[in-house]
Amino acid sequence: MPATPDSRRGPETILAFDFGLRRIGVAVGQSVTGSANPLGVVSNGEKGPDFDAITKLIDEWQPSRLVVGMPLRDALAFVVDALEG
């Protein structure tokens, strides 16, 4: 994946999800401006993420890409496992 947006594809809208065990932060980014802004929070409870809310965000923003962040603890465990294995 290129480090900068590919101008041949045109402007892109990206929805980013910052996964948490109780809440999922959501932001929208624009390739034209290279900026992102917070949209809000989606609940993530015992029954899992609020997929209806996520679907509404996707329908509203029509993103060309979705980005999901891995929780830091899980990312660190992944790196440690990779180094040890």
C-alpha positions as CSV (number, residue, x, y, z in Angstrom):
1,M,0.0,0.0,0.0
2,P,1.5,3.4,-0.9
3,A,2.3,5.8,1.8
4,T,0.4,8.7,0.1
5,P,-2.9,8.7,-1.6
6,D,-2.9,7.6,-5.3
7,S,-4.3,10.6,-7.1
8,R,-5.3,8.4,-10.1
9,R,-8.1,6.9,-7.9
10,G,-9.6,10.3,-7.0
11,P,-10.6,11.5,-3.6
12,E,-11.3,8.9,-1.0
13,T,-13.3,8.9,2.2
14,I,-12.0,6.6,5.0
15,L,-13.9,5.5,8.1
16,A,-11.6,4.5,10.9
17,F,-12.6,2.5,14.0
18,D,-10.6,2.5,17.2
19,F,-11.7,-0.8,18.8
20,G,-12.2,-0.9,22.5
21,L,-13.9,-3.5,24.8
22,R,-16.7,-1.1,25.8
23,R,-16.6,1.6,23.1
24,I,-15.4,1.9,19.5
25,G,-14.2,5.4,18.5
26,V,-15.1,6.4,15.0
27,A,-13.4,9.0,12.7
28,V,-13.7,10.0,9.1
29,G,-10.7,10.9,7.0
30,Q,-10.4,12.5,3.6
31,S,-7.5,11.8,1.2
32,V,-7.8,15.2,-0.5
33,T,-7.1,17.1,2.7
34,G,-5.1,14.4,4.5
35,S,-7.1,15.1,7.6
36,A,-9.4,13.1,9.9
37,N,-12.2,14.2,12.3
38,P,-13.9,12.3,15.1
39,L,-17.5,11.2,14.4
40,G,-18.3,9.7,17.8
41,V,-18.5,6.5,19.6
42,V,-20.2,3.2,18.9
43,S,-21.1,0.9,21.9
44,N,-19.4,-2.4,22.3
45,G,-21.0,-4.4,25.1
46,E,-21.7,-8.0,26.1
47,K,-23.6,-8.6,22.9
48,G,-20.7,-7.2,20.8
49,P,-20.5,-4.1,18.7
50,D,-23.6,-2.1,17.7
51,F,-23.6,-3.2,14.1
52,D,-26.7,-1.2,13.3
53,A,-24.9,2.0,14.2
54,I,-21.8,0.9,12.2
55,T,-24.0,0.2,9.2
56,K,-25.6,3.6,9.4
57,L,-22.2,5.3,9.5
58,I,-21.1,3.3,6.4
59,D,-24.3,4.1,4.6
60,E,-24.1,7.8,5.5
61,W,-20.4,8.3,4.6
62,Q,-20.0,5.8,1.8
63,P,-16.3,5.2,2.5
64,S,-13.9,3.7,0.0
65,R,-11.9,2.2,2.8
66,L,-12.5,1.0,6.4
67,V,-9.6,1.0,8.9
68,V,-9.9,-0.9,12.2
69,G,-7.3,-0.3,14.9
70,M,-6.0,-3.2,17.0
71,P,-6.0,-2.6,20.7
72,L,-2.5,-1.9,22.0
73,R,-2.5,-4.9,24.4
74,D,-3.3,-7.2,21.5
75,A,-0.8,-5.6,19.2
76,L,1.9,-5.9,21.7
77,A,1.1,-9.6,22.4
78,F,1.2,-10.2,18.6
79,V,4.7,-8.7,18.4
80,V,6.0,-10.6,21.4
81,D,4.6,-13.9,20.0
82,A,6.2,-13.2,16.6
83,L,9.6,-12.4,18.2
84,E,9.5,-15.5,20.4
85,G,8.2,-17.9,17.7
